[in-house]
């Protein structure tokens, strides 16, 4: 059986040999950020955009980037090459490093850099064809959701609520407006217009979100990026979730009630097909 090869602080090694001190601030405080990059046919998808988001997250927690973009790019290709499978999910994690436990930032501490590969699991055909069920909840997380922080306890609690309810995701509202889902961005179709919440401190700036809006714009789909009220979501003809691993999925039931006619809508099918074509085009160019 193939052994998973990871990268940790300058070395490649088998996953089972990796060790991190218990005083690492990622372990003690959740003081770090992460990034997830889908890989299709051994080619990272939108790597520059992911690295840009990684830099945004590092800036958000005042942690200097330990590597340059060319170094991240080389390491990403190295970790892909060292692991089996044409389609992979590459995980980066950077923490502030190992130091005596104290809330203030330590001085002259080397960040911990970790990378690993997992099989990329995209939605099964039945989810694409039939859509998924979701529930709703109040978004009780912190006010820096644009930082891809390893401090994900709020998201974990929300995701477990979905599991407990036997559904795929939790669609969240804050003060009467749509934010996102526990591990996805959310957009809706209302009266023939695609509505997407603006990228601000209340949502993660999704890479797939960007692709979907770009494709909608090119295809002349009516689009509004603005605050979307809870009432608009509940009255929407279509609801979608987007993420690097889920790509684009239709929500066909929300809190036990059908969305639209209870089937993926025409606009979803149009954008889903555009997304698949775009993905294949990008991969062909990268080959």
N, C-alpha and C positions, 0 to 999 in steps of 0.2 A: 504494500500500500504506500502511495506517495506521501512524503512528509511535507507539511506546510512549512514554507520558508518565509521568515519574517525579517524585518530590518529593525535594529534597535541600537541607537547611539553609535552609528558608524560601522556596524557589523551586520552581515546576514547570518542567520542561524536557524535551526529547526525551532518551531514554535514552542515545543516542550522544554527547550533549554533557556528560554527567555526569562529573565529575572529583573524586577524593578524594586528598589528599596521601599520599605513601608513608609518612609518619610518623604517620598515623592509627593509634591503638592497636588498632583492630579489625584492621588489616592486620599490624601488628608482633607483637601479642600475642594476638589473638583476644579482646580485652578489650571485650566488648559482649554484648548480648542481642538476641533477635529474637522475632517473633510472626508467625503465619500465620492469616489469617481467610478462610474460604470465603464467597463471595458468590453467592447464588442470585437470579436475576431482578433483579439490581442491588440487592439488599438484603443487607447483611452479616449473617451468621448468628452469633447470640449474641455480639455485639460487647461488651457490658459484661463478660461472663465472660472474653473474651480480654484486655480491658484490665486486668482484675483480675490475670490471670496475668502480663501484662507487668509490672505493678507488683511482683508477687512476685519476678520475675526481676531487676528493677532493684534491689530491696531486697537480694537475694541477693548482688549484686556491689558494693553500697554506691555506687550511682550514682543521683543525684537524677533524678526524672522530668522531662524538659525541657518537657513539655506537660501540660496538664490533660486530664481525660477528655473534656470538651466539645470541646477543640481536636483531640484525636485523632479524635473522632467526625466532626467537620467535615472534617478532612483525608481520612479514610477515604471519606466520601461524595464528596469532590472528586476523589480519584484514581479512584474507580469511574466517575464521570461523564465523566472525561477520556479514558477508555480504552474500546475497543470490546468487545462481548460482554456478554450478560446474566449469565453465570456466570463469575466471576473468582476468583482467589486473590490476596489482598492481603498483601504481605510488608512488615513493619516491621523496621528495624534501628537500634539506638541503640548507639554506641560511646562510649568515654570521651573521644574527641576527639584532636586533633593535639598532640603534645608531643615533646620530646627523648626518645630511647629510654632509659628507666630503668624498672626493675620497679615501684618505688613509684608510688602515684597522683600525678599532677601536680596542682598547685593552680591554681585560676582558669582552667580550660580549658573551653571550650564543647563540649558533646557533639555528635557528628555524628549527624544524624537523616536516615534514608533510607527512602523508601517506594516500592514499585513494584507493578504489577499484572501477573499472568500469567493465561492461560486456565485455568479450573478444570477439571481432568481427573479425573473420577470413574471408578470401576471400570467396565469394559465389561460388558455383560450376561452374557457367557460366564463371567467370573470370579464374578459373583454367583450364577449358576446352577450352576456346577461346583465352585466353591471354588478355592483356590490351594495351591501347595506351598511349604513352608518347610524350613529346616534349623535346627539349634540350635548355640549357641556359649556359651562362658563370657563373662559380662559383665565386661569388663576396664576399663570406663570409670571416671571419677572418682566421688567420693562426694557430688556435688551435682547429681545428675541432675534434680532438681526445678527447677533454673535452666535456662531455655531459652537456653543460651549459644551464641554463634556459634562457639565452639571445638568443632567437630564431627568432628575427625579420627577419634576412636574409632568414631563412628557410620558415618563414610564407609568405614572399613576393614571394618566388619561388613557394611554394605550391599554392598560389592564382593564379599565372600565369597558372598553370596546370588547376585549376578550370575554369578560364576564357577561356581557350582553349578547355574545355570539355574533358580533358583527366585525367588520374589517377596520373601521376607523372612527374617530371622534371629530366632528366638525365643531369648531369653537367660536364663541362670540364673546366680545368684551364691550361692555356698555352699549349693547344693542347692535353692534356691528360685527361682521364677519372678520376673523383674523386668518386662521389656517386650521389644519388638522394636526393630530399629535405628531405625525411624521410625514406630512405632505402639505403642499399648497392647495388651495381650493379656489375654483372660479365657478360661475354660474351663467346660465343662459336665461335671459328674461326678455320676452317680447322680441325675440330674434336678435338680441344684442348680447355679446359676450361681456360679462362684467368681472373684473378682477380687482381685488384689494390692492392699494398702492404698496410698493416696497418701502417700508419704514421700520421703526424700531419694534413694531408689534408682530412682524412676521419674518421668517427666514427668507432671504432673497434667493429663491429657487432657480437653479440652472434650467431645469425642465420648464418651469413657469415661463422663463424668458423665451425659450424655444417656441412654446405654444403661442405666446403673444406675437412673436415675430412671424410665425406661420400664418396666424389669423390676419395680421396686417397685410402680408404679401398676397393672401388669397382674398383680400377685400371683404373680410368678415367684419361686420359692425362690432366695434370694440370700445369699451369705456374702462379706463383704469381709474377707480375712485373708491371711496368708502361704499360698502355694500351692506345694507341694513339686514337685520335678521328677518324682517318681514319679506324682503325681496328674495332671500334665500329660500324661505319656506314656501313661497309662491312661485319659485322658479320652474321653468319647463325642463331644465337640465342642470345637473350639478356634476362637476368633475373634480377629481383629485389628481395632482401631478407630483412626481418625485423622480429621482434618478433611477430608483429600482422599480417603482410602479409605473413609470412612464406616464401614460394618460389613461385614467379609468373613469367610467361613468358611475355615479352614485344613483341607484334606481330606487332606493328606499331610505328614508330619513326618519328616525324615531318611529319606525313601524308603519309609516305612511308612504305610499308610492310617490316618486318624483315623476312628474309628467304622467305618461301612460304606463310607467313601471318598467320601461325598457330603455336601453341606451338610445339617445336621440339622434336625429339626422346630423346636427352640427357636430356632435361628438364623433360620429362615424367619419365625417369629413375630415376633422382635425386629426383623429387617430391615424387615418390613412396617410395624411400629409406628414405626420411625425415619423411614421415608419419609413416612408420614402426619403425624408430628409436624413434620417439616421443612416440609411444604406448609402446615400450619396456621400455623406461625410466620411464614412468608413472606406468607400472606394477611393476617395481622394487621398486618404491617409495611407492606403496600401502601397 
